[in-house]
């Protein structure tokens, strides 16, 4: 099941000038105590207080003694773990100069191995792997709950790296220098204590560091807004600051613009003035030059001597206005000589119902992954003789396809393809020929007799909202099919058909139906699909989701008694608004790692960073938008809500567990039934190893069976 990470998304609607003016005028903001004046559960916002953790343990024990004692629980947990730990699943890889690199977790290595193999070996059914870093051994040796969060390496060799380690799964990481060649941490090498932020290698002895340096160097959202250049052998405290944003930003940092050889062509920087807007800069003429480009546009990546730009709002250059989602380019030499004057040319513009989903650059080409009416395509772009040409990549039709990995040092690239009922495949090309399948995931469930269909629901304002249904072919439309509706609907994130062994094995095989919604607020049809359901219009997302629920009931697929909903993070907020606004429509609601108390959004965790999506409850006008739907305040006595299942993570430093905690505590005080489970380790995605993930999944599927399958008609 998918949990979408909001920080992975990079575009959205702009603040108005008036809103920014209000934010900066304390006289026109709401006192934070007002949002909490009648809240008896503020103590649950203290993440690790003894009182809060005692409450969490009691809730977990209650779940263990109820859902955990269901006769189906043990088998569901075993089935989920077998799928998660399966040795024959496709190992995802990245390209490196020394081989194909993979991060792997299984029963023997629950915390994981960073390992490498050759391309020839990877093509076989049983690749021979060499361990680079054993996270289990490291955690055991140091007595820490280490979770691997990736490596930042110096190109082109990529053997000198900074390894990111999270204590218990938090987003914040500790960074240590690691030598891939010797398979060891570098003695007296670069080291940075736990913080949000990033590093980038300049050369073997120099890093660009964006971290919490103390003395007010993080924003209200708790992200860094300064960057320093750190030389080996010198104290980080003495490293000169090379870029500074503003404490009012979401985050800001400097970075390097490199080509496929690893050569640095420029230093650039961005100020995240909201979650979706940025001011872009380039170091030019001995100073930071602000680039003349929209705030929802960005640049970076060099191919065929061109630097690539993209925009998520209209961009007028001279007499031409480019639509949102357009990709442009400029001659690199011209851009470096005159950053604001260099001519730009069109690479790609979206057609009806099209949107760019992602891109990758190899040594020879630009690849763009598209959605075309929520179906995947990939195009290859080459620049020659003064113009761009494109060609489609030969991949399956009517499937979810995308770019899995690419090497900007070579022409190599991998693609993925999947749908709800077809096991995932991995395709490889060296850039000179059409891709060929090199890996296919085994079937994890019996898909015979199941069918995929796509429908549209009519939302409250008349907009047609697409959704997918996976159910038995020719399912009887008598309203009795147990049905799970999943959604996200925010941050321009697209929800697409994909093969899930656990959903198939633990739900579809047992007679359930699965529905995936494509509400406004997501990115399925480009930036405007997102921007039309933000801030003052966020209710449209909730309306779209409810409309899908109503539509599948009207079609006879299911009925409120057999209809459940699920979503995580922003999707947890979606589920919360749905069951508080329409408690009569659903009989189950799984609220995963949610946002919930939206009136205290800026004061809990990193909520201030998402004001661009929802608005700012400290501003009276915007507070009205949010107050109209904030689900925490809607949990009032006397309402017959469906029994929800909340779950969160103590170590989640992104969407704080107190959102879910307080919702459960409020329902308890109201005498309303609920379940609450909190993973004591693991971050925003839940669980640091597969055993924990399997347990969480088993609790959820047992809950859904009890609510939607048990009890007859």
N, C-alpha and C positions, 0 to 999 in steps of 0.2 A: 504494500500500500504506500502511496506517495505522500510525503510531507514536504511541502514546498517551503524553501528558505527565502524569506523576503529580501535578505541582503544580497541575493544573487541577481536581483532585478535592477535595471539601471535607467528606467525612463518613467515619466509620469507628468501629471498636470502641474502647471506653474502656479505659484502664489500670486495673488493680485498685489498691486502696489499698496492698496488700502490695507490688506491683511498684514503686510510687512510693517506698515506704519503702526498698526495697532499692536503688533507683537513688541515693538520697541518702545511703547508708551505704557509704563506701569499703571498709570491712572486709568487706563481703559482695559485692564486685564482682570480676570477673576482671581480672587485670593485662593491659593491652593487649599486652605483649610475649609473653604466652602464646599469643595467637592468631597470632603471627608467628614464634614461636621456631624453627619448622622450615620456614620459607618462604624459599627461595633467590631469590625473584623480587620481593622488596620494592622493589628499585631501580626497577622499572617503575611504581611509584606516584609517582615524581618526574615530573610531567607533561612538562616540557620540558628535562629534563637531556640533555646531549649523548649519553650512553650510551643512554638510552631512545629518543630520536628516531632515532638511528642504527639501532637495532633495528627501529623502526617502518618506516623507509625500506626496509630490507632485506625486511621482510615484504610491503610494498606492491609492491616490484619482483618478488617471487616470484609474487604474484597476477597482476601484469601479464603476466608471461612464461608463465603457465599458463592461467588463465581468460581473460585478455585476448587470448591468441593463438588461442582457439577460433574457428573460421571463422564461427560464429554471433554472436560478440560485437559486431562492428561494426554489424550490422543491428539487433540488439536495442537497442543504444545509440541508433542513429538513430531507431528506432521510438519508444522511450521519450521522446527529446528532442522529437520532432515532436508528441507528445501534450502534453508539459509546456509547450512553447512555443506551442501552437496559438493563433492569433489569435482563433479563433471560440469559445473556451471561455467559460463564463459568468464575467463579472467580478463577484466578490462585492463588495457595497457596504454602507456604513453611512449612516444618515441624518444630515445636518448642516443647520444653518439655511441654508447657502449652496449646498446641492446634495447629490448622491450621491457619496460619497467611496470610492475604490477604491485598493488597493495592487496593482501589476501588475508581473510579471516575465516577460520573454521573451528571445529571442535578442538583440534590440537593446538591451534594458535588463535585463541579467542580475541586477543588484542591486536594480533596481526603481524604479518611479515611484509617488509618491503623487499622485493626480489626482482631478479632480472633473468631473461633468457634471450636466445637469438631468434631472429625471424623464422629461420628454418625449423628450429625446435618448436616455436610457438604454433606453427602450422600443423604439427602432429597432434594426435589425440592425447598424448602424455608428454607435455613439454618438460624439459629438464631445467629446473630453476636453481639459481644461486641466490642465497640470502644476502641482502645488503644490510638490513637492519631488522633485528628481532625485537618488537615492541614488548612482547611478553617477558622476554629475558631482561630487558631494561627495567620494566616496571617492577619485576621481582627483585632485581638487584638493588633498586633504589627505594623500594617500599612505597611506590607512588601509584596512583590510578591513571597512568599515562594513556592518553588517546592520541593516536597519530593524526596530524592535521596537514601533512604535506611538506614539501621541500621547495625552497627557492634557490635555483642553481645558476652559476655563472656560465653563460653561453660563450662559444659554441660547444665546448667539451662537456659541460654540465656535470663535472665531477666534484666541484667545490660548491657546497650547499649549506644553506641554513635550514635545519630541521625544526618544524613547529610541533610542539608537544603541549597538549591540553591536559590539565589536571581534572580528571573526571568528566571531560566532555564539553567544558565551557568553550565559548568562542575565543576568549582570551588565551594566548599561548605563550610559552617560554620558547626562546629561539637559541639553538646551539649550532656551532659550526661543525660540519661533518664532511669527511673525505670519502667519496664513493670508491676511490681507487684502493684505499687501505681498509675500507669497511669499518671505519672507526671515527669517533668524535675527535676533533683536533684538540690536543692538549694546549691549554692557554689560548685557545682560539676565540673567535668572536662569540659573545654570549650576551643575551638580553633577557631580563626577568619578565615575568608574566605581564602581559598587556594586550590590549587591542592594537592593531596596526600592522605594518608590513615592512619588509626590507627588500632591497634590490641591489645586486652586485654591480659595481662600476668596473672594478678590476679585482685581481686576487687579494688586494690589500685595502680595498675601499668599499664601503656600503653606503647606500642612501637609506636612512632609517626614519620611519614615521611611527612613533610610539608615544606613550605617556612618559614625558620627561619630568613630571612634577611641575610645581609652580604654575598651575593653571594652564597646562598645555593640552588639555582635552576639552572637547565641546560639551554642550549640555547633553548631547546624546552619548557622551563618554567615549568618543572616538578622537584620535589625534588630529591636530590641525597644523602641526609644524613638521618639517623634515630637516634632518641634519646629515652632513657628510662625515662619516666616521672612518678614520684611518686606523689601520692595525697598530696595536701597541700604545694607543693613546686612550685616556679615559673618555667614556661616552659623554661625560659632563663637559669636556672641553671641545667636543665636536662642534664645528661652526654650523649655525642654522643657515640653510640655504633658501628655505621657503617658509612663509607663514601665511596661513589663511586667517580666519577670524573665529573667535570663540562661539559666535552665533551660527557658524556653519554646522552642517551635519558631520562632515569630515573633510579634510583637505590634505593634499600631499603632492610631492614632486616625484617624477618618474623619468625613465630614459626611453628614448625612441631608437630602437635598434633594427637593423636589417637581418636577413637570413644568415649572414656570416657572423653575426654578433657585434658588428661595428656600430658604435653609438653615433647617431647623426644629430641628436638634439637632446636637450633637457626640457622637459615639459612639466606642467603642473595643472592641477584642477582644484577648484574650491567647490565643494558640494554645498551650495547655498540652500538647497532643500534636498530631500531624498532623491528627487528626480531631476533637479536642475544643477548645472555646474557652470562656473566661469573657467574658461580654458586659457592657459598661458604658455608661452614658450620663451626660453632664455635667448635674448636677441640683443646684440649691441651692448652687452654688459649689464642688462637689466631684464626684468620679467615684463614681457609684452603681452597685454591682454588681447586675445584673438577676437576678431569681429565675426562671431558666429552665434547662433541661437543657444540658449541655455540648456536646451534639451538635445544638443548635438555634441558629438565627440570625434576624436581623430586618433590615429595610431595604426601601425601596421604598414609595412612597405612591401610592395610587389611590383616587379617590372619597372623599377625606378619611379614609382608613383606612391604617394602617401594617401591613405584611405580615410574618408570622412563618412559619418552617418548622422542622420537627424531624425528626431521623432516629433518635430513640429515643422510647419512651413518655413522654408529658408529662401529668402529673396536675395539673389545675387545679380546685380545689374537690373535688367528688365525681365529676368526669369525667376519664377517662384517654383521651388521644388516642393513636392508634397511630403508629408510625414512618411517616414520609413524609407526614404530615398538614400542610396549610397552614391557618393561622389568621390572624385580623386583629383589630385593636383600633382604636377611635376615636382619631384622632391627637391631638386636643385633650386627651382623657382620659389618654392615654398620657404626654403631655408634662407634665401636671399631677401624675400619680401613676404613674410608670413600672411599679412592681410591683403596683399595685392595679387598673389599668385592666382592665375585662372584655374577654375574648377570645371571638370567635365563629368557628365552623367555616366555612372556605371550601371545602375539598375534603379528602376522605379516600380512600385507595386501596381498590379492590375486589380480589378474588382475582386474582393474577398481574399486578396493575397497579403502576406506580411513576411518580412524577413525574420527568421527565427534565430539565426546565429550564423557565424562565418568563421573561416579559418584560412590561414595563409601558409602555403608551402613555398619552397624555393622558387617555383615556377608559376604559380597561379593563385588566384583568389577563389575560394569556394563559398557559396552562400546557400544555407539551408532555408527553405521557404515553407510556408503553409499556404495551400491553395484550397480554400473552402474546407479547412481543417484536415487536409490531406498533405502528406509530405512530398517535397521535391528537393533536389540539390542541383544547382547550376555551377558550372566552372566558368570563370572569367579570365581572359588573357588580354594584355594590352600590347598591340603591335601596329606599326605603321600609323601611329597617331590616333588609334581608336580602340575601344573595348569591344570584344566579341564574346559571346556566351554560348555554351553548349550544355545540354542536359546530361547529367550523370545517369548512367543506366542502372537504376535501382527499382525495386518492386513498386508497382502502381497500387493505389488505394491502400497505402500502409503509412505508418509513422516512420519516416526515415530521417536521419540526421547525421551529423559529423561526429564520429566517436573520438578520433585522435588525428593529429596532423603534425608533420615535421616541417618547420620552416628552414631547416638546414638541407633537407632533401625534398624530392617531389612526393614522398610517401604520404598516404592518407588512408584512414579507415572510416567506414560508414556503418551505421546500425540500421536495422529494419525490424519492425515488429507490428503486431496488432493485438487485440484482446485475446485471440484464440491461436495465434501462430507464434511458436517459440522464437525468441530473438535470434537474429543472424548478424554476424560481423563480416564486413566486406573489406577487401584490401586492394589498393592499387599503388604502384610505384610512380604514378603520375603519367605514364606513357601509354597506358592501356585501360580499357574498361575494368571496373572493379570486379573481383571474383569472391565468392563466399569462402572464408577460411575457418569460420566457427559457427556452429549452430547449437543453440541450447536444447537439451533434451526436454521432452514433454514432462510437465509436472502434474498434470491433471488430465482427466478424460474429457476432451472437448467435443466428443461425438454428440450430435443432436443439439448442439448449441449454435446460435446464430447471432450476428451483429446487425443492428439496424440503427438508422439515424432519423430523428424526428425534430420537430420544432414546436415550442410552446409559445403562446402569446402572452407577453408580459403586461403589466398593468397599464403601461403607456402605449401598448399596441406593437411594440418591437418584437420581432420573431427571434426566439432564442433557441439555438440548436442544442441537441443532446444526443448521446449514444445510449443504446440499450443492449445488454448482453443477456440473453435468456434462452430457454429451450425453444427450438424451432417449432413454430405453430403453437406456442404457449396458449393455453386456454385463458381467454380474457374474462375471467369471472371474479377478478378482484382478490384472489386468494394467494397470489404468488408473493412470498417474502422478498422484499426488494430493498436494496441499499442504494441510496442516492448520495454520490460523492461530489464535492465541489470545493473551489478555492475562490476565484473571482476577484483577484486584486493584483496590484503591482505589475500589471501587464504580463503575468505568467500564463502560459497556455497549458491547458489540460488536454492531453492527447491519448488516443488508444495505445495501450501497451500491455504486454504479456506479464501477468503477475501470477506466479505459481501458487502463492498463498491465497489470493482471492479465489483462484480457480479451484484449488484443492479444498479449502476450508469453507467456501460459500457456494460457488456455482455447482460443484459436484453434488452438493447436498440439497439442490433444488432451488436455491436462491437466484434472484436476478440482480444485475448490477447496472447502475445508471451513472453516467458521467456527464455533468453539466458544463456548458461553455458560456457562462454568464458574462455580461458586461462587467468591466473591471479587470478581466483577463486580457490576454493578448492574442487570442485566436484570429482576430481580423485586423490586427495592427494597432498602432498607438491610439487612434480615436476610439476604438472599442474599449480601451482602458479609460481614456480621459473623459468619456461621457458618463462614467459612473465613479466619480471621485468626489471627495469633499462634500459640498452641499448636495451632490447628486448620488451619494453612496447608497442611498436607499434603493436605487435602481438595481444594484447587485442583489440585494435581499429579495426584491420583488421578482427578479428573474428566476432565482432559485425556487422560490415558492411557486411560481408559475409552472416550473418543470414538475414539481411535486403534484400540483393540481392536474397537470396534463396526463401524467402516467396513471393517476387515479381515474380520470375521465375516460381514458382509453381502455380501462378495465384490467390493466396489467396487475394492479395491486389495489389496496384500500388503505385508509389511514391506520387501521389495526396492524397491517403487515408492512408498513412503510417506515424505514429508518433512514437517518441522514448521518453523514460523517464528513469531517474536515479538520485540518490542522493549521495552527498559527492564524493567519488571516482567515483560513477556512474554519478554524474554531470559532472565530467571531461570526462568520457566516452561519454556522450551525446554531450558535446562540441566538442570533437575531431571528432565525427561522422558527425555532421552537418556542420562543417567547412571543413572537408576533402571531404565529398560527399553531398554538398547542393542539388544536383539533385535527391537524393534518398529519401528524407523525406519532409513532408509538415507540420510537427509539432515537437517541441522539448521542453520537460519540463526539465529544468535544476534546480535541487533541491539542495540547500545548497552546491554549488559546490566548488571544486578547479578549477581554470581557468587560472590565471596568474602564470604559472609554472616557469617562469624565476625569479619571486620574492618569490618563495615558502618558503625559509628559513626566510624571513623577515616579513611574514604575519601570524598572529596567531601562531599556533603550527606546522607550516609547516616544521620546521627543524626536527621534529620527524619522518617524512615520507621519509626522504632522502633514507632510506634503500629500499623503494619501487620504487622510481623514479630516484634516483641519485641526485647530488648536482649541481645546476646551477652555483655555484661559482667556480667550477672546469672546465676549458675550454673544456676538452674532454667530460665531462658529460653534460655540457651545450649544446653541439651539439645534443645529443640525445633528450634533452627536447625541445630545440628550434624548432626541426623538427615538433613537434605536438602541442606545447602550444597554446590552442585555443584562448586565449586573443589576442595574436599577429596576429592570422589568420583572425581576424575581420577587413577586409580591405574594402575600398570603391570599388564600382563597381561590387560586387558579389551579386547575387540574393540568399541570404540565406533564408531558411524557417523562418517564424516569430517565434522566440523562446519565451518561457515563463520562465523567471528566478524567483526563489524565494529563500529567505534567512531569517535569523533571526538576529536581532540586538544583542541579548544576546548570540549568538553562539560564545563561546570562543575556539572552536576547529577548524572548517573551517570558517575563518573570513568572514563576509558578504561582505567585499570589493571585493572578487573575483567576485561575481555576480554583485555587484554594478558597478564595472568598466566595465564589459562586456556590461551591458545595456547602460551605459553612452557612451561607444565607438560606439555602434550601433546607438545611438541617434545622435551623432556628424556626423556619416557617412550617416545619412538620411535613415537608414534601419529600418524596422518595428520590434517591440519587445514589450513584456510586462514585467514589473518588479513589484514584490510584496515583501515587507519585513515585517515579523511578528515582531512587536516591543518588544514583550516578547517571551519567549520560547527559548529553546536551540537548540542543534544540530538536534534534531528530529522534531522540529517545534511544536509550540503550547504548552501552559501550561495546557490547559483544553480542553474538547471535543468540546466546541463551537468554539474555535479558529481552532481546527483541521478540523472541519466540513466546516468552511468557506474556508480554504485553499484548501480542497478537491474539494469543489464546483467550485471554480475559475478554477481549473485544468481541471475538466471534462467539464465545459462549453467551455473552450478554445479548448479542443480536439474535441468537437462536432462541433464547428465553423470551425475548420481547416480541419477536416477529414470527417464529415458527411454532412455539409451544402454545398449547391452549386451544388447538383446533381452529375452527372458523370464527 
